[in-house]
Amino acid sequence: SSRLVGELVEKYLDQDAVRVIQGEIPETTALLKLRWDHIFYTGNGAVARIVMMAAARHLTPVTLELGGKSPVIVDDDVNLDIAAKRIIAGKFMNNGQVCIAPDYILVKREKERELVEKLKETLKSFYGADPKASDSLGHMINKNHFKRVKSLLSEQDGEVLTGGLAGCDEEAC
């Protein structure tokens, strides 16, 4: 998708005003040494701190999009089968590493249990009874992320409705 964005920006926007640069750490490090009118960054907080420190050297304004807290609102007259499929697809696409991945659901208490059951059914239909064995569900990118998510599960006060710590396998990362 980043390649497509680059192609579309190049095709439709003034190249003297807007540029999309593809790259990893070496390219980004080199870019951040330059003077810019404004820097837009989408990603995580750790890299955002690096961007902000580099921008501060030139007093460059920065816009940060660090992920969402994107709500899903499930209204009373919604088809819960369709809603569950869309919610699961949105949350699990690219393992949830999408800016618009749903982070929480707002639903009336009367519909909550039914929606939860539909979500659990949909998860099973998408990824099978043992999601770790699914070819359609990616693994954690590395052991640090695995440990972070495992810690979040361990420290939560709420109820884990499916999955959870059972079957956590650090070696599968």
N, C-alpha and C positions, 0 to 999 in steps of 0.2 A: 504494500500500500504506500510505503514511503517513496518508492520509485515512481509510482503513478502520480502522487502529489507533486513530486519534482517535475515530471513531464508536463503536467497541467499548468503549474505555475509558470514554467518556462514558455509554454504555448500562449497563455492568456494574459499574463501580467508583464508589466514593464520591467525588464531585467536590470535597469538602472535603479529601480526602487525596491525590488524584492528578489531575493535569492534563496533557493533551497540547496543546502550542501549536505551530501550524504557522507557518512564516515563514522569512524569509531574514535577511540581515545586520542590517537595521534592527530587526526584531522581536527577534532574538536579543540584540543589543546592549542593547536596553531591558530584556529579561528578566534579563540578567546583572547589571544594576544593583540588582536587588531582592534581598531577603534570603530565602533558601530553607532548608528543613530538610535537604535532600539534593538533589544534582543528578546525574542520569544522563545521560551523553553517549555517543552512538554516532557514530563518524566517523573523521576523520583526525587525525594528531598535531598538525598546525599549528593547527587550531581547538581541539583539546584543550588546548593551551597557553594560549589565550585564556580558555577556560572555567576552567581551574585558577587563572589570575591573578585573574579576577573572583571566583571562589569564595573565594580567600584573603583578600580584603578583609573578608569576614564570617565567616571560618573555617568555611565550609560544607563538609561532607563531599561528596566527589565519587566517582562510579563511572564509570570510562571503559571503553568497549568499542571498542578501536581496530583491530579486524580481526584476523582469526583465525590463521593458520597451521593451517588446517583440513586434517587428513590424510584421505586416502582409503586404506582398507585393502582390497586385493584378495586374497581367500582363494584357495586352490588349486582349489576346486570351483565357482568363480564362472563364469557364462556371460560370456565376455569381450566378446561383441558387445553384450550388454545393459549391462555395466559401462562399456564405452567410450562408449556413448550417454549414459549418466547422468553420467559424469565430464565429458564435453565440454559437455553441457547445463548442468551446475552451474557449470563454470568460465567459460563464455562468456555466461551469462545476464547481461544488463546490463553487458557487457564485463568481467565478473569483479568488478564493484563491488558485491558482495553479501557480507554478513558470513560466510556459510557457503560461499563459493566455495572449491573445493578448491585447496590451495596446494602439496601434494606427494602422491605416491603411494607407498605401501609395498606391494611385491609381491616374491615370491620371484624370485631371479635367473633360475631356469628359465623363468618366465613373462614376464619383462620384455620381451624382444624381441617376442613375440607380442602383448602388450598394446600396446606402442608402435605396432606396425603397425595394430592395430585402432583406436587413437586417431587415427592419421593418416588412415585410411579414413573414419572418422566425421567428422572435420573436413572432409574433401573432400565427403562426402555432405551435410553441413549447409550448407556455405558455398561449395561449388564449387571448381574448380581455381584460380580467382583470387579469393580472399576479399575483396580490395579492391572487387571489382565486385558483391559480394553485397548484396542489399537486406535481408538478415537479420542482418548483422553491423555493429554501429555503429562509428563512427570514434572516434579519440581526442578527448576533449572540447576540448582546446586544444593549442597548440604546446608549452607548458611540459611537459605530461604526455607528449607525443610525444617530446620531447628526453630526458626522464627515462627512459622505457622504452628508447629507442634506446641511451642510455648504459649501462643495465643489460645489454642484449644485447652491446654492444661490450666490456664489462669482464668478462663471465663467463668462467670457466675450463672450464666443461663443454662438452658438445656440444649445439648447437641442432639438434633432430631434424626440425623442419619450420618453414617460414616464416623467421624470423630477419631479418637486415638486408636481404636481397635484396628489392627492391621497396618499401623504406621510402619513404614520400612525405609529407613534412611539409606540403605544400600541400593534402593531402587532409583535414587536420584540420578 
